[in-house]
Amino acid sequence: MDFIFSILNLSFIAQVLRLFTPYYLGASAANFSERGGVINIAIEGFMIISAFMYAMFAIYLNNSIASAIFTIIFALLFALFFAFFTVKLKLNQIVIGVGFNLLFAGLSNFLLIFLFHSSSNTPRFVSLPKLPIISEIKLVGNVFGDFIILFSFLLVFLSNEILFKTKFGLRLRSAGENPEAGESLGVRIRLYKLYGILISGFLSALGGIWIASSQNTYSQGMVAGRGFIALAAMIIGKWKPTNIFFVCLMFSFFESLEITLQITQSFIPSQIIQMLPYLITILVLIGIIGKTKAPSSDGIPY
């Protein structure tokens, strides 16, 4: 009974909405890249390095806004680096994505030890400021008083508008669907592939920044596979922003359920509770993966 009451309250709903943020930012990041025809499985790595860099800048600069700006700038530079290999050199996008995940995970661990003499976490730092007035409202302010959480919900409408109702979106989708036809009409296909990757880097950086800022520290493994689950959410959502929104809500619900089960000392073994979000991901993919269709030229170098 205690468990039922623990999930039928506003605190649980607020937690679901908060945990939705990194999932949707990561899934949208992957979606913009793949709409341009470039598979980016390095979302996890981008979120890891962004979380670490935000922590590093926040500690040394003691200014959360400046730290977020510098983190985004570096994430965009990393995205350019990713585009150099995938768009310019036309190398295998899956291999490059795996390489970037390993690079970012290793680099963040190395810098964690080198700069902070710890193999587990950084010192604590200030988080991003909240929206005035709204943040003071009980429960609601905890969610919608956060700039990045608010942006992640607005992103649902922005993504739909950009992808399906603008000239930019049409050209980006042509790069992922039929680049030859797009180029015959004067579209600079490789440039739009680059745009998709840059947007991907920006959104995944926001996801990493939010994770670090919400916990006021960076710790090894804190992204915890959310980038990979975000990729699954994009696939299950069939590369459509609204569908992806509801899939990400589902994953954030199960992550919140996992946290609640641990707090309420459920009779379910803790190992099963911890694997719950990943298990749900696998089960959903098994049921839906065969019914989805990626952009026609997704992953094909051009």
N, C-alpha and C positions, 0 to 999 in steps of 0.2 A: 504493500500500500504506500509506503514512504517513497518507493521508486516512482510510482505512478504520479504522486503529487509533485515529485521533483522535476518531472518533465511537463506537467500541466501548469506552468506558471510563467510569468513575464520574464523572469531571470533566465530561464532556459531558452526562451525565444530570442532574447537579446544576445545570448551566447551563440546561437545558431547564426544570427545575422552578422555577428562580428567575425566568426570563423569562415563565413561565406567569402569574405574579402579576398584573401590570398588565392582561393580556388578560382574565383571568377577573373581576377586580374591575370593569373597564369593562363587560364583557358582562353581568355581574349587575346593575350599575347601570342599564343600558339595559333589562334584562329587567323589573326591578321597576317602572320607570316605564311601560313598555308594557303590562304586566299590568294596570295601572290605567287604560289607555286613552290615555296621553300619549306621543307619540313624542318621544324626547329624543336628537337627533343632536348635541347639544352636549357629549357625553361627552369628546371630545377637548379642547374648551375648558376644561371643568371640571378635567381632569387637568393642563393647562398652567398654569392660574392657581393650582392647589393646589401644584404642584411649585415654582412661583416663590414663593408665600407661605410655604411651609415653609422654603425657602432664606433668605428675607428675615428671618423670625422667628428662625431658627437662628443667623444672623449677629449680629443685634442683641441677642437674649436669651441666646445661648450656652447654651441649654437645649433639648435635642431633644424631650423629652416635652411641655413647655409649648408649643413651636413646633407640634407636631402637633395639640395641642388647639385652639390658636388658629386653625390652618389649617382644621380641621374646622368650627369655629364659623362662620368666614367662608364656607366652602363651603355650609353650610346656609342662610346668609343669601342667598347667590347663588341657591340652589335655590328659596327663597321668592320671590325676584325673578322667576325663570323661571316659577314657578307663577302669579304675578300676571298675567303676559301670556297664558299658555296656558289656565289654568283660570278665572281671574276674568274676564279680558277676552275669552277664547275666540278669540284670534287664531290665525292659521295656524301650526301647530306646527313645520313644516319651516322656514318663514321665520324664526321666532323662534330655532330651533336654529342656523341659519346665522349669524344676527345675534350670538348669544352666542359662537359660535366665533370670529368676527372680533373681537368686543369683548375677549374674554379674551386672545387672541393679541396684539392691539394694546396692551392695558393692561399685560401682562407685559413686552413689549418697551420700552414707554415708561418703566415703573418701573425696569427694568434699567439703562437709560441715566441716568435721573434720580437714582437712589439710588446706583448703583455705578459710574457713568461708564464703562460698557462696553456695547458692542452685541453681545457674544458670550456672556459668562458672568459669574457672581458669584465672589467669593472662596470658598475652600473652607470647609467647616463640619463640625461633628461629626454623625455619623449617629445614627440611633436605636439605643438599647442592644440587646444581644442577650440571649437567654435564658441564664441561668447554667447551667453544667455541659453542657447540650445543645450550646451553641455551640462548646464546646471539642473536640467529637468531630470527627475529620477527615472532610471532605466532607459527611457527614450534618449536622453542626452548622452548616455554611455555609448550608444550606437551612432546616432545621427549627429552627435557633436564632434565626431572624428572626420577630418577632411577626406582621408583616403577611403574610409568606409562609405561616406556619402558619394564620393566620386565613383566608386565601384558600382553603386546602384544606378547612378546617372549613366554609367557606361553602357548599360543595357540599351538605352534609347539612343545614345550617341553612336554605338556600333551599328545598330540597325539603320540609322539615318545615313551614316558615312558609307556603309557597304552597299546599300540598296537604293539610295535616293540621291547620290551625288555622282558627278563625273569622275571624281577621284576613285570612288568605290567601284564603279563600272570598269575602269581601266585596271584597277588592282585585281579584280576578279577575272578579267580577261587574261592577265598574266598567269593565273593559276588554272584557267580552264582551257584556253586556246591561244597560246602566245603567238603562233604564226598568224592567226587571223587578226589579232590585236596589232601586231607590227605592220601588217599590210594596210592598216588604217591609220598608221602614223604614231601609234602608241610606243613610247620608249619602254619596252618590256623590262629590261634589266634595271632601269631606274625605279620602276614601280616595285620590283622585287626587293630592291634596297629599301624603299619606303616601308614595305611590309615588315622587314626585319628590324628597322629602326623603331617602328611603333611597338613591335614585339619586345625589344630591349627596354623601352620606356615603361611599358605596363608591367613587365616582370620585375623591373627595378622597384616600382611602387609596391608590389607584393612583398619583396624582400624587406624594404624599408618599414612597411607596416608590421611585419612579424617582429623585427628587432625593436621598433619603437614601442610596440604594445607590451613587450616584456622588459623593457629598460635595460637590456643586456643582450649580448650575442653569445650563444653557446653552441658548441659543436653538435651538429645533427638537429638543430632547432627547426629547420625547414621540413624535415621528416617526410620527405617524399611527396609533399604537396604539389610540386611541379609536375611529377609524373601522373598524379591523380588528376591534375588540371588537364593534361593531355587526354586522359581517358574521358573526362567530362566533355571536352571538345568533340571527340569522336562520337560519343553517345548522343550528344546534342546535334549531330549532323552538320557541324560547322555553321549553325544558325544561332545568333546571339541570344534570342529569347529561349530557345531550347536549352542552350548551355546554362542560362540563368537558373532554370529549374533543376537541372542536373547538379549544379554546384550547390544549390540549396539542399539537395538530398545528401550530398557528401558531407556538408557542414552539419546537417542534422545528425548523421551517424557519428561524426567526430565528437559532437556535443554529448551524444548519448554515451559514448565511450568514457568521457570525462565524468559524467554523472554517475555511471555505474561504478567507477573507481571510488568516487566520493561516498556513495551510499553503501559501500562494502557489499556489493552484490555477491550472491552465491556462485556466480559464473567465475571461473578461474581468470586471474588478471591477464594471463598471456592471451587468452581468447579475446578479452575485452580490448587489448592493445592492437590486435590484428584486425579488429572489426572494420575500420574504414577501408583497409586494403582488401579484405575478403569481399566486402560489398562491391568494390570496384571490379574485382575479377568476375563475380557472379553476374553483374550487370553487363559486362563486356561479353561474356559467353552468350548471353541472351540476345544482344543487340548488334554485335560487331558485324555479323553477316548482312544486316539490313541497312547499313550506312554506305554512302558513296562519297568519297573524297573528291575535291576538285580534280578534273581530268588529268591535268599536267602537274599535279602535286608531286614534288620530289624528283621531277625530271629536269636535269640541267638544261638551260637554254642560252 
